[in-house]
Amino acid sequence: MLIYLTVISSTVVEFFVYGQIYFAVPPSWVVEPQNKNAELGQPVMLDCQVDGFPKPVVSWKRASDTKPGQYRGLPFHGQGLQVYPNGSLLLEAVRQEDEGPYLCEAANGVGVGLSAVVTLTVNAPVHFKIRSKKEVVRRGATAILRCRPLGDAPIAVSWKRDGSRVDMLPRV
């Protein structure tokens, strides 16, 4: 913004006129969007902070499941999503289906605007669908104990009996 003073004068009268000039400024990055990793169930913030004049409007879109390179608007009501006034997108509790590309766009009618695609990767910690199960076996019979951990690799499995580690080699 530039403030100026115009003086118009004659031998009879003198006028003073103050004015302001605003310069239109296209959007520019304050915090450029970056790819993010998030743990399943935890919050994650995707940044898209821009500056410009007039103030740029930021919108977020999600990659379409049907067509590569196509994006659709995000449903913000009741979906655990929130766009902050600074343009950042908060996913309150990341789900596996939240993984994928997101598009941030910023425009204010000056220039071509800005856009960036970021990828959200959701990491699932090791967990079990079935925590424990009781197995009954006759004395001297073979027992098969199954362990089916879920989550992202690498997953290491070890067995303990009475607090001591059990060798995983097959018994003969």
Secondary structure, 3 states (H helix, E strand, C coil): CEEEEEEEECCCCEEEEEEEECCCEEEEEEECCCCEEEECCCCEEECCEEEEECCCEEEEEEECCCCCCCEEECCCCCCCEEECCCCCEEECCCCHHHCEEEEEEEECCCCCCEEEEEEEEEECCCEECCCCCCCCCCCCCCCCCCCCEECCCCCCCCEEECCEEECCCCCC
